[in-house]
């Protein structure tokens, strides 16, 4: 990646060799002296449009200023408006993106042959959302998914609609358990749909991982399905997410049927007065 520190040192040294103040250099380039100060301290870099002016005033080539011939070649083509003729890879683009205009990054990104989600994570802050999604689609088509943890890094830059689509695809091909880390970026609608499918497929282990991200309505629907097919005891791990009213309804039903042992599994989440009555009934029945 371009070293802001090294470039800043060069600008500072060349300015001093020419006995110029930061204000004088700033005036010649057409920026504020605070900008020059920030460059020299390695905090920021000159905007790409200012590189020709900086190199001219300091009497140094852009190649020498940047210290990398390949990066200089790309930047020169961008400055001359020939981005369509420049083919860069993802790593090269990530190195120069901080000094490019957003549209310039987008144009270069569209010409990339391939990339991984890990590389896209480096580029995501500089890319338009639609371009980023197009690149992510290319990665999926090429089967170059890599670590899904890298997808999590670009998720904040993607639309909710896109995340819903990709999460559904991952759940279908790799299982619901693979989307736990991506769930915060999905809509409750798609998560509810996937959760109901997992419930109907009796895949309760993976279902537990996404319960915190489901709507209360979907949780109660799923809870009712589990209770009706597997009994109240099967809800023990899901109880913290189920509404108290729904749990009470299940408990009352179990009590009426005399299934007091099942109630013990969800006891910590029930009304204390109700539990006291259950205990008394259990004691009396014995």
Short mmCIF file of the C-alpha atoms (twelve columns), coordinates in Angstrom:
data_MODEL
# 
_entry.id   MODEL 
# 
loop_
_atom_site.group_PDB 
_atom_site.id 
_atom_site.type_symbol 
_atom_site.label_atom_id 
_atom_site.label_alt_id 
_atom_site.label_comp_id 
_atom_site.label_asym_id 
_atom_site.label_seq_id 
_atom_site.Cartn_x 
_atom_site.Cartn_y 
_atom_site.Cartn_z 
_atom_site.pdbx_PDB_model_num 
ATOM 1   C CA . UNK A 1   0.000   0.000   0.000   1 
ATOM 2   C CA . UNK A 2   1.119   3.570   -0.606  1 
ATOM 3   C CA . UNK A 3   3.053   4.756   2.416   1 
ATOM 4   C CA . UNK A 4   1.676   8.108   3.540   1 
ATOM 5   C CA . UNK A 5   4.593   8.374   5.946   1 
ATOM 6   C CA . UNK A 6   7.269   7.925   3.255   1 
ATOM 7   C CA . UNK A 7   5.520   10.245  0.804   1 
ATOM 8   C CA . UNK A 8   5.097   12.842  3.525   1 
ATOM 9   C CA . UNK A 9   8.809   12.706  4.353   1 
ATOM 10  C CA . UNK A 10  9.673   13.243  0.678   1 
ATOM 11  C CA . UNK A 11  7.369   16.246  0.379   1 
ATOM 12  C CA . UNK A 12  8.801   17.747  3.561   1 
ATOM 13  C CA . UNK A 13  12.419  17.197  2.516   1 
ATOM 14  C CA . UNK A 14  11.915  18.562  -1.009  1 
ATOM 15  C CA . UNK A 15  10.057  21.620  0.298   1 
ATOM 16  C CA . UNK A 16  12.878  22.414  2.699   1 
ATOM 17  C CA . UNK A 17  15.516  21.916  -0.016  1 
ATOM 18  C CA . UNK A 18  13.744  24.646  -1.956  1 
ATOM 19  C CA . UNK A 19  13.577  26.890  1.135   1 
ATOM 20  C CA . UNK A 20  9.779   27.025  0.958   1 
ATOM 21  C CA . UNK A 21  7.353   27.352  3.822   1 
ATOM 22  C CA . UNK A 22  4.284   25.141  4.051   1 
ATOM 23  C CA . UNK A 23  2.179   28.207  3.237   1 
ATOM 24  C CA . UNK A 24  4.216   28.947  0.095   1 
ATOM 25  C CA . UNK A 25  3.966   25.355  -1.110  1 
ATOM 26  C CA . UNK A 26  0.261   25.335  -0.384  1 
ATOM 27  C CA . UNK A 27  -0.271  28.541  -2.392  1 
ATOM 28  C CA . UNK A 28  1.601   27.166  -5.403  1 
ATOM 29  C CA . UNK A 29  -0.420  23.937  -5.383  1 
ATOM 30  C CA . UNK A 30  -3.756  25.508  -4.546  1 
ATOM 31  C CA . UNK A 31  -4.455  23.890  -1.187  1 
ATOM 32  C CA . UNK A 32  -4.436  25.008  2.430   1 
ATOM 33  C CA . UNK A 33  -1.231  24.950  4.458   1 
ATOM 34  C CA . UNK A 34  -3.047  22.608  6.855   1 
ATOM 35  C CA . UNK A 35  -3.297  20.111  3.997   1 
ATOM 36  C CA . UNK A 36  0.448   20.330  3.380   1 
ATOM 37  C CA . UNK A 37  1.091   19.912  7.098   1 
ATOM 38  C CA . UNK A 38  -1.129  16.809  7.136   1 
ATOM 39  C CA . UNK A 39  0.765   15.339  4.151   1 
ATOM 40  C CA . UNK A 40  4.146   15.920  5.738   1 
ATOM 41  C CA . UNK A 41  3.080   14.296  8.989   1 
ATOM 42  C CA . UNK A 42  1.891   11.228  7.068   1 
ATOM 43  C CA . UNK A 43  -1.719  11.664  8.132   1 
ATOM 44  C CA . UNK A 44  -3.149  12.107  4.634   1 
ATOM 45  C CA . UNK A 45  -1.951  12.128  1.032   1 
ATOM 46  C CA . UNK A 46  -2.368  14.600  -1.829  1 
ATOM 47  C CA . UNK A 47  -5.537  14.083  -3.827  1 
ATOM 48  C CA . UNK A 48  -4.840  12.373  -7.148  1 
ATOM 49  C CA . UNK A 49  -5.738  15.561  -9.008  1 
ATOM 50  C CA . UNK A 50  -3.009  17.404  -7.098  1 
ATOM 51  C CA . UNK A 51  -0.203  14.933  -7.750  1 
ATOM 52  C CA . UNK A 52  0.891   16.595  -11.040 1 
ATOM 53  C CA . UNK A 53  1.027   19.996  -9.300  1 
ATOM 54  C CA . UNK A 54  2.963   18.618  -6.332  1 
ATOM 55  C CA . UNK A 55  5.489   16.866  -8.554  1 
ATOM 56  C CA . UNK A 56  5.912   19.946  -10.765 1 
ATOM 57  C CA . UNK A 57  6.450   22.391  -7.898  1 
ATOM 58  C CA . UNK A 58  8.841   20.060  -6.088  1 
ATOM 59  C CA . UNK A 59  10.558  19.113  -9.370  1 
ATOM 60  C CA . UNK A 60  10.102  15.381  -8.906  1 
ATOM 61  C CA . UNK A 61  8.336   12.801  -11.038 1 
ATOM 62  C CA . UNK A 62  5.164   11.137  -9.835  1 
ATOM 63  C CA . UNK A 63  7.074   7.831   -9.981  1 
ATOM 64  C CA . UNK A 64  9.716   9.188   -7.606  1 
ATOM 65  C CA . UNK A 65  7.142   10.785  -5.328  1 
ATOM 66  C CA . UNK A 66  5.093   7.615   -4.921  1 
ATOM 67  C CA . UNK A 67  8.090   5.299   -4.957  1 
ATOM 68  C CA . UNK A 68  6.327   2.607   -6.991  1 
ATOM 69  C CA . UNK A 69  6.471   2.446   -10.784 1 
ATOM 70  C CA . UNK A 70  3.408   0.215   -11.143 1 
ATOM 71  C CA . UNK A 71  1.229   2.412   -8.940  1 
ATOM 72  C CA . UNK A 72  2.500   5.482   -10.770 1 
ATOM 73  C CA . UNK A 73  1.596   3.939   -14.128 1 
ATOM 74  C CA . UNK A 74  -1.964  3.237   -12.979 1 
ATOM 75  C CA . UNK A 75  -2.372  6.732   -11.563 1 
ATOM 76  C CA . UNK A 76  -1.036  8.362   -14.750 1 
ATOM 77  C CA . UNK A 77  -3.597  6.465   -16.818 1 
ATOM 78  C CA . UNK A 78  -6.337  7.502   -14.418 1 
ATOM 79  C CA . UNK A 79  -5.231  11.131  -14.624 1 
ATOM 80  C CA . UNK A 80  -5.319  10.969  -18.414 1 
ATOM 81  C CA . UNK A 81  -8.829  9.506   -18.326 1 
ATOM 82  C CA . UNK A 82  -7.782  6.087   -19.592 1 
ATOM 83  C CA . UNK A 83  -9.206  3.954   -16.788 1 
ATOM 84  C CA . UNK A 84  -10.881 1.621   -19.289 1 
ATOM 85  C CA . UNK A 85  -7.436  0.779   -20.697 1 
ATOM 86  C CA . UNK A 86  -5.974  -0.021  -17.296 1 
ATOM 87  C CA . UNK A 87  -6.375  -3.509  -15.832 1 
ATOM 88  C CA . UNK A 88  -5.583  -3.799  -12.150 1 
ATOM 89  C CA . UNK A 89  -5.911  -6.619  -9.683  1 
ATOM 90  C CA . UNK A 90  -7.676  -6.263  -6.355  1 
ATOM 91  C CA . UNK A 91  -4.485  -5.829  -4.324  1 
ATOM 92  C CA . UNK A 92  -3.169  -3.097  -6.604  1 
ATOM 93  C CA . UNK A 93  -6.449  -1.214  -6.458  1 
ATOM 94  C CA . UNK A 94  -6.575  -1.460  -2.660  1 
ATOM 95  C CA . UNK A 95  -3.133  0.171   -2.487  1 
ATOM 96  C CA . UNK A 96  -4.082  3.286   -4.442  1 
ATOM 97  C CA . UNK A 97  -7.796  3.626   -3.594  1 
ATOM 98  C CA . UNK A 98  -7.214  6.123   -0.741  1 
ATOM 99  C CA . UNK A 99  -6.068  8.812   -3.205  1 
ATOM 100 C CA . UNK A 100 -8.536  8.080   -6.018  1 
ATOM 101 C CA . UNK A 101 -11.947 9.637   -6.565  1 
ATOM 102 C CA . UNK A 102 -14.853 7.221   -5.853  1 
ATOM 103 C CA . UNK A 103 -15.843 7.046   -9.521  1 
ATOM 104 C CA . UNK A 104 -12.256 6.250   -10.494 1 
ATOM 105 C CA . UNK A 105 -12.149 3.371   -8.009  1 
ATOM 106 C CA . UNK A 106 -15.461 2.067   -9.359  1 
ATOM 107 C CA . UNK A 107 -14.240 2.156   -12.974 1 
ATOM 108 C CA . UNK A 108 -11.032 0.321   -12.172 1 
ATOM 109 C CA . UNK A 109 -12.876 -2.210  -10.005 1 
ATOM 110 C CA . UNK A 110 -15.242 -3.109  -12.840 1 
ATOM 111 C CA . UNK A 111 -12.258 -4.204  -14.918 1 
ATOM 112 C CA . UNK A 112 -10.832 -6.568  -12.316 1 
ATOM 113 C CA . UNK A 113 -10.655 -10.159 -13.548 1 
ATOM 114 C CA . UNK A 114 -11.256 -11.760 -10.169 1 
ATOM 115 C CA . UNK A 115 -11.140 -11.168 -6.447  1 
ATOM 116 C CA . UNK A 116 -12.020 -12.779 -3.127  1 
ATOM 117 C CA . UNK A 117 -14.267 -11.574 -0.337  1 
ATOM 118 C CA . UNK A 118 -11.112 -10.921 1.686   1 
ATOM 119 C CA . UNK A 119 -9.837  -8.554  -1.006  1 
ATOM 120 C CA . UNK A 120 -13.241 -6.911  -1.360  1 
ATOM 121 C CA . UNK A 121 -13.146 -6.167  2.357   1 
ATOM 122 C CA . UNK A 122 -10.155 -3.907  1.684   1 
ATOM 123 C CA . UNK A 123 -11.922 -2.153  -1.186  1 
ATOM 124 C CA . UNK A 124 -15.423 -1.904  0.303   1 
ATOM 125 C CA . UNK A 125 -15.038 1.562   1.906   1 
ATOM 126 C CA . UNK A 126 -14.061 3.035   -1.456  1 
ATOM 127 C CA . UNK A 127 -16.637 1.376   -3.725  1 
ATOM 128 C CA . UNK A 128 -20.178 2.281   -4.679  1 
ATOM 129 C CA . UNK A 129 -22.593 -0.241  -3.152  1 
ATOM 130 C CA . UNK A 130 -23.906 -1.408  -6.512  1 
ATOM 131 C CA . UNK A 131 -20.384 -1.997  -7.838  1 
ATOM 132 C CA . UNK A 132 -19.482 -3.879  -4.678  1 
ATOM 133 C CA . UNK A 133 -22.527 -6.127  -5.076  1 
ATOM 134 C CA . UNK A 134 -21.671 -6.800  -8.720  1 
ATOM 135 C CA . UNK A 135 -18.166 -7.851  -7.680  1 
ATOM 136 C CA . UNK A 136 -19.572 -10.058 -4.922  1 
ATOM 137 C CA . UNK A 137 -21.812 -11.747 -7.487  1 
ATOM 138 C CA . UNK A 138 -18.770 -12.449 -9.668  1 
ATOM 139 C CA . UNK A 139 -17.044 -14.095 -6.722  1 
ATOM 140 C CA . UNK A 140 -20.061 -16.321 -6.128  1 
ATOM 141 C CA . UNK A 141 -20.252 -17.260 -9.788  1 
ATOM 142 C CA . UNK A 142 -16.575 -18.203 -9.779  1 
ATOM 143 C CA . UNK A 143 -17.082 -20.278 -6.627  1 
ATOM 144 C CA . UNK A 144 -14.359 -18.249 -4.937  1 
ATOM 145 C CA . UNK A 145 -16.190 -17.743 -1.650  1 
ATOM 146 C CA . UNK A 146 -13.262 -18.359 0.675   1 
ATOM 147 C CA . UNK A 147 -13.898 -17.742 4.361   1 
ATOM 148 C CA . UNK A 148 -17.427 -16.520 5.070   1 
ATOM 149 C CA . UNK A 149 -15.889 -14.406 7.823   1 
ATOM 150 C CA . UNK A 150 -14.559 -12.176 5.050   1 
ATOM 151 C CA . UNK A 151 -18.117 -11.743 3.755   1 
ATOM 152 C CA . UNK A 152 -19.086 -10.535 7.211   1 
ATOM 153 C CA . UNK A 153 -16.545 -7.699  6.843   1 
ATOM 154 C CA . UNK A 154 -18.184 -6.320  3.700   1 
ATOM 155 C CA . UNK A 155 -21.755 -6.915  4.902   1 
ATOM 156 C CA . UNK A 156 -22.116 -3.380  6.381   1 
ATOM 157 C CA . UNK A 157 -21.486 -1.968  2.905   1 
ATOM 158 C CA . UNK A 158 -24.107 -4.142  1.174   1 
ATOM 159 C CA . UNK A 159 -27.855 -3.544  0.901   1 
ATOM 160 C CA . UNK A 160 -30.258 -5.484  3.108   1 
ATOM 161 C CA . UNK A 161 -31.894 -6.930  -0.020  1 
ATOM 162 C CA . UNK A 162 -28.566 -8.254  -1.264  1 
ATOM 163 C CA . UNK A 163 -27.692 -9.746  2.113   1 
ATOM 164 C CA . UNK A 164 -31.087 -11.485 2.226   1 
ATOM 165 C CA . UNK A 165 -30.367 -13.072 -1.143  1 
ATOM 166 C CA . UNK A 166 -26.864 -14.254 -0.323  1 
ATOM 167 C CA . UNK A 167 -27.833 -15.495 3.151   1 
ATOM 168 C CA . UNK A 168 -30.648 -17.566 1.657   1 
ATOM 169 C CA . UNK A 169 -28.177 -19.090 -0.802  1 
ATOM 170 C CA . UNK A 170 -25.679 -19.928 1.931   1 
ATOM 171 C CA . UNK A 171 -28.372 -21.465 4.143   1 
ATOM 172 C CA . UNK A 172 -29.570 -23.611 1.255   1 
ATOM 173 C CA . UNK A 173 -26.133 -24.841 0.168   1 
ATOM 174 C CA . UNK A 174 -24.204 -24.915 3.451   1 
ATOM 175 C CA . UNK A 175 -26.837 -25.037 6.168   1 
ATOM 176 C CA . UNK A 176 -28.474 -22.583 8.532   1 
ATOM 177 C CA . UNK A 177 -25.590 -22.853 10.997  1 
ATOM 178 C CA . UNK A 178 -23.315 -21.005 8.565   1 
ATOM 179 C CA . UNK A 179 -25.289 -17.754 8.661   1 
ATOM 180 C CA . UNK A 180 -25.120 -16.991 12.379  1 
ATOM 181 C CA . UNK A 181 -22.478 -14.252 11.992  1 
ATOM 182 C CA . UNK A 182 -24.299 -12.775 8.990   1 
ATOM 183 C CA . UNK A 183 -27.733 -12.750 10.653  1 
ATOM 184 C CA . UNK A 184 -27.413 -9.163  12.024  1 
ATOM 185 C CA . UNK A 185 -27.262 -7.911  8.434   1 
ATOM 186 C CA . UNK A 186 -30.364 -9.777  7.203   1 
ATOM 187 C CA . UNK A 187 -34.026 -8.793  7.433   1 
ATOM 188 C CA . UNK A 188 -36.274 -10.485 9.971   1 
ATOM 189 C CA . UNK A 189 -38.459 -11.603 7.089   1 
ATOM 190 C CA . UNK A 190 -35.804 -13.809 5.457   1 
ATOM 191 C CA . UNK A 191 -34.543 -15.065 8.814   1 
ATOM 192 C CA . UNK A 192 -38.082 -15.976 9.839   1 
ATOM 193 C CA . UNK A 193 -38.583 -17.863 6.593   1 
ATOM 194 C CA . UNK A 194 -35.320 -19.784 7.000   1 
ATOM 195 C CA . UNK A 195 -36.084 -20.504 10.660  1 
ATOM 196 C CA . UNK A 196 -39.505 -21.939 9.831   1 
ATOM 197 C CA . UNK A 197 -37.925 -24.150 7.171   1 
ATOM 198 C CA . UNK A 198 -35.363 -25.388 9.705   1 
ATOM 199 C CA . UNK A 199 -38.127 -26.093 12.199  1 
ATOM 200 C CA . UNK A 200 -40.114 -28.097 9.659   1 
ATOM 201 C CA . UNK A 201 -36.950 -30.017 8.756   1 
ATOM 202 C CA . UNK A 202 -36.391 -30.767 12.457  1 
ATOM 203 C CA . UNK A 203 -33.067 -28.903 12.374  1 
ATOM 204 C CA . UNK A 204 -33.338 -27.412 15.847  1 
ATOM 205 C CA . UNK A 205 -29.606 -27.240 16.626  1 
ATOM 206 C CA . UNK A 206 -28.886 -24.675 13.889  1 
ATOM 207 C CA . UNK A 207 -32.158 -22.884 14.596  1 
ATOM 208 C CA . UNK A 208 -30.982 -21.998 18.085  1 
ATOM 209 C CA . UNK A 209 -28.094 -19.906 16.661  1 
ATOM 210 C CA . UNK A 210 -30.352 -17.383 14.922  1 
ATOM 211 C CA . UNK A 211 -33.152 -17.121 17.496  1 
ATOM 212 C CA . UNK A 212 -31.822 -13.780 18.864  1 
ATOM 213 C CA . UNK A 213 -32.385 -12.190 15.448  1 
ATOM 214 C CA . UNK A 214 -35.956 -13.389 14.841  1 
ATOM 215 C CA . UNK A 215 -39.123 -11.383 15.402  1 
ATOM 216 C CA . UNK A 216 -41.199 -12.228 18.465  1 
ATOM 217 C CA . UNK A 217 -44.031 -13.350 16.203  1 
ATOM 218 C CA . UNK A 218 -41.854 -15.836 14.305  1 
ATOM 219 C CA . UNK A 219 -40.352 -17.126 17.535  1 
ATOM 220 C CA . UNK A 220 -43.792 -17.812 18.982  1 
ATOM 221 C CA . UNK A 221 -44.916 -19.557 15.775  1 
ATOM 222 C CA . UNK A 222 -41.817 -21.748 15.827  1 
ATOM 223 C CA . UNK A 223 -42.260 -22.428 19.530  1 
ATOM 224 C CA . UNK A 224 -45.842 -23.572 18.938  1 
ATOM 225 C CA . UNK A 225 -44.678 -25.978 16.213  1 
ATOM 226 C CA . UNK A 226 -41.960 -27.433 18.439  1 
ATOM 227 C CA . UNK A 227 -44.278 -27.777 21.412  1 
ATOM 228 C CA . UNK A 228 -46.950 -29.519 19.366  1 
ATOM 229 C CA . UNK A 229 -44.552 -32.038 17.810  1 
ATOM 230 C CA . UNK A 230 -41.873 -32.551 20.458  1 
ATOM 231 C CA . UNK A 231 -43.445 -31.405 23.677  1 
ATOM 232 C CA . UNK A 232 -42.674 -28.676 26.158  1 
ATOM 233 C CA . UNK A 233 -39.293 -30.113 27.182  1 
ATOM 234 C CA . UNK A 234 -37.899 -29.442 23.700  1 
ATOM 235 C CA . UNK A 235 -38.325 -25.705 24.262  1 
ATOM 236 C CA . UNK A 236 -35.813 -25.466 27.094  1 
ATOM 237 C CA . UNK A 237 -33.037 -23.886 24.985  1 
ATOM 238 C CA . UNK A 238 -35.463 -21.571 23.212  1 
ATOM 239 C CA . UNK A 239 -37.317 -20.360 26.295  1 
ATOM 240 C CA . UNK A 240 -35.252 -17.151 26.764  1 
ATOM 241 C CA . UNK A 241 -36.487 -15.913 23.386  1 
ATOM 242 C CA . UNK A 242 -40.157 -16.919 23.651  1 
ATOM 243 C CA . UNK A 243 -42.694 -14.418 24.959  1 
ATOM 244 C CA . UNK A 244 -43.789 -14.934 28.539  1 
ATOM 245 C CA . UNK A 245 -47.443 -15.134 27.543  1 
ATOM 246 C CA . UNK A 246 -46.751 -17.944 25.088  1 
ATOM 247 C CA . UNK A 247 -44.720 -19.867 27.643  1 
ATOM 248 C CA . UNK A 248 -47.502 -19.452 30.175  1 
ATOM 249 C CA . UNK A 249 -50.016 -20.818 27.677  1 
ATOM 250 C CA . UNK A 250 -47.825 -23.892 27.148  1 
ATOM 251 C CA . UNK A 251 -47.367 -24.351 30.882  1 
ATOM 252 C CA . UNK A 252 -51.097 -24.067 31.616  1 
ATOM 253 C CA . UNK A 253 -51.796 -26.659 28.931  1 
ATOM 254 C CA . UNK A 254 -49.176 -29.013 30.402  1 
ATOM 255 C CA . UNK A 255 -50.580 -28.513 33.894  1 
ATOM 256 C CA . UNK A 256 -54.103 -29.353 32.739  1 
ATOM 257 C CA . UNK A 257 -52.753 -32.534 31.173  1 
ATOM 258 C CA . UNK A 258 -50.876 -33.363 34.352  1 
ATOM 259 C CA . UNK A 259 -47.446 -33.057 32.726  1 
ATOM 260 C CA . UNK A 260 -45.859 -31.231 35.634  1 
ATOM 261 C CA . UNK A 261 -42.350 -32.572 34.994  1 
ATOM 262 C CA . UNK A 262 -42.259 -30.873 31.580  1 
ATOM 263 C CA . UNK A 263 -42.976 -27.526 33.171  1 
ATOM 264 C CA . UNK A 264 -39.777 -27.724 35.212  1 
ATOM 265 C CA . UNK A 265 -37.691 -27.306 32.046  1 
ATOM 266 C CA . UNK A 266 -39.033 -23.797 31.455  1 
ATOM 267 C CA . UNK A 267 -39.705 -22.908 35.104  1 
ATOM 268 C CA . UNK A 268 -37.128 -20.052 35.309  1 
ATOM 269 C CA . UNK A 269 -39.119 -18.136 32.698  1 
ATOM 270 C CA . UNK A 270 -42.594 -18.560 34.223  1 
ATOM 271 C CA . UNK A 271 -44.642 -16.482 36.652  1 
ATOM 272 C CA . UNK A 272 -43.654 -17.285 40.242  1 
ATOM 273 C CA . UNK A 273 -47.251 -17.302 41.471  1 
ATOM 274 C CA . UNK A 274 -48.183 -19.809 38.781  1 
ATOM 275 C CA . UNK A 275 -45.212 -21.994 39.718  1 
ATOM 276 C CA . UNK A 276 -46.300 -21.909 43.347  1 
ATOM 277 C CA . UNK A 277 -49.709 -23.218 42.359  1 
ATOM 278 C CA . UNK A 278 -48.105 -25.957 40.256  1 
ATOM 279 C CA . UNK A 279 -45.926 -27.028 43.180  1 
ATOM 280 C CA . UNK A 280 -48.943 -27.251 45.449  1 
ATOM 281 C CA . UNK A 281 -50.869 -29.308 42.900  1 
ATOM 282 C CA . UNK A 282 -47.904 -31.621 42.442  1 
ATOM 283 C CA . UNK A 283 -47.552 -32.027 46.214  1 
ATOM 284 C CA . UNK A 284 -51.280 -32.724 46.641  1 
ATOM 285 C CA . UNK A 285 -51.240 -35.315 43.847  1 
ATOM 286 C CA . UNK A 286 -48.540 -37.209 45.661  1 
# 
